[in-house]
Amino acid sequence: MAKWIENASAIPAGPGDRAIGLKQIDMIAAHDTSTRLDEITQPTLVLCGDNNHCTPMPLSEELTRGIPGAELVVFQDAGELIEIEQEQRYFEVVSSFIGRHSEAF
């Protein structure tokens, strides 16, 4: 996690950007609406790479358990950017999910 924080805040575009980036990371980490997950009524697809260090597998599993009827798909040998790392499989999984639930959208 420390490495990810360092990388996420290491590419400043202007003065003060590193500090802003760190504050954004703190804000994301502090945001917790997990007690409201059961209010989600739309079909939900949770996608996670098995090597994702930003949202590790246990958090994706927790998210899936908290949302009624949510589906979890794990991308093997993938990290955070599954839509780039495994573009074809990502497209197939998302297209299939949307196809199965198109009436809900």
C-alpha positions as CSV (number, residue, x, y, z in Angstrom):
1,M,0.0,0.0,0.0
2,A,2.8,2.4,0.8
3,K,4.3,1.8,-2.6
4,W,1.0,2.6,-4.3
5,I,0.6,5.8,-2.3
6,E,4.1,6.8,-3.3
7,N,3.4,6.1,-6.9
8,A,0.0,7.8,-6.9
9,S,1.3,11.0,-5.5
10,A,4.7,11.1,-7.3
11,I,3.7,12.6,-10.6
12,P,2.9,16.2,-9.8
13,A,1.6,18.5,-12.6
14,G,2.1,21.6,-10.6
15,P,3.1,23.0,-7.2
16,G,1.3,21.4,-4.3
17,D,0.0,18.5,-6.4
18,R,1.7,15.9,-4.2
19,A,0.0,17.3,-1.1
20,I,-3.3,17.4,-3.0
21,G,-2.8,13.8,-4.1
22,L,-2.1,12.6,-0.6
23,K,-5.2,14.4,0.7
24,Q,-7.2,12.7,-2.0
25,I,-5.9,9.3,-1.0
26,D,-6.8,10.1,2.7
27,M,-10.3,11.1,1.6
28,I,-10.8,7.9,-0.4
29,A,-9.5,5.8,2.5
30,A,-11.8,7.5,5.0
31,H,-15.0,7.2,2.8
32,D,-17.0,4.2,4.0
33,T,-20.6,3.5,3.0
34,S,-20.4,-0.2,3.5
35,T,-23.4,-0.2,5.9
36,R,-25.5,1.0,2.9
37,L,-24.5,-1.6,0.4
38,D,-27.7,-3.5,0.9
39,E,-29.6,-0.5,-0.5
40,I,-28.3,-1.2,-4.0
41,T,-31.0,-2.7,-6.0
42,Q,-29.5,-2.6,-9.5
43,P,-27.7,-5.7,-10.9
44,T,-24.1,-5.3,-9.8
45,L,-20.9,-6.7,-11.2
46,V,-17.8,-6.5,-9.1
47,L,-14.6,-7.0,-11.0
48,C,-11.2,-7.6,-9.5
49,G,-7.7,-8.6,-10.6
50,D,-6.2,-11.2,-8.3
51,N,-3.1,-9.0,-8.0
52,N,-5.0,-5.7,-7.4
53,H,-3.2,-3.9,-4.5
54,C,-5.6,-0.9,-4.4
55,T,-8.7,-3.0,-3.9
56,P,-7.4,-6.4,-2.8
57,M,-9.6,-9.5,-3.2
58,P,-11.0,-9.5,0.4
59,L,-12.4,-6.0,-0.2
60,S,-14.0,-7.0,-3.5
61,E,-15.4,-10.1,-1.8
62,E,-16.8,-8.0,1.0
63,L,-18.4,-5.6,-1.5
64,T,-20.0,-8.6,-3.3
65,R,-21.4,-10.0,-0.1
66,G,-22.9,-6.6,0.9
67,I,-24.8,-6.0,-2.4
68,P,-27.8,-8.3,-2.8
69,G,-27.3,-10.5,-5.8
70,A,-23.9,-9.0,-6.8
71,E,-21.7,-11.1,-9.0
72,L,-17.9,-11.2,-8.5
73,V,-15.6,-12.0,-11.4
74,V,-11.9,-12.4,-10.7
75,F,-9.3,-11.8,-13.4
76,Q,-6.3,-14.0,-12.9
77,D,-2.9,-12.5,-13.3
78,A,-4.3,-9.0,-13.4
79,G,-4.0,-5.9,-11.2
80,E,-6.0,-2.7,-10.9
81,L,-6.3,-1.9,-14.7
82,I,-8.1,-5.1,-15.8
83,E,-9.8,-3.3,-18.7
84,I,-6.3,-2.6,-20.2
85,E,-4.5,-5.7,-18.9
86,Q,-7.1,-8.2,-20.2
87,E,-9.1,-6.0,-22.6
88,Q,-10.9,-8.9,-24.5
89,R,-11.9,-10.8,-21.4
90,Y,-13.1,-7.6,-19.7
91,F,-15.2,-6.7,-22.8
92,E,-16.7,-10.3,-22.8
93,V,-17.5,-10.3,-19.1
94,V,-19.1,-6.8,-19.1
95,S,-21.0,-7.4,-22.3
96,S,-22.4,-10.7,-21.0
97,F,-23.4,-9.1,-17.7
98,I,-25.2,-6.2,-19.5
99,G,-26.8,-8.7,-21.9
100,R,-28.2,-10.7,-19.0
101,H,-29.5,-7.7,-17.2
102,S,-30.4,-5.3,-20.1
103,E,-34.0,-5.0,-18.8
104,A,-32.8,-3.5,-15.6
105,F,-30.8,-0.7,-17.3
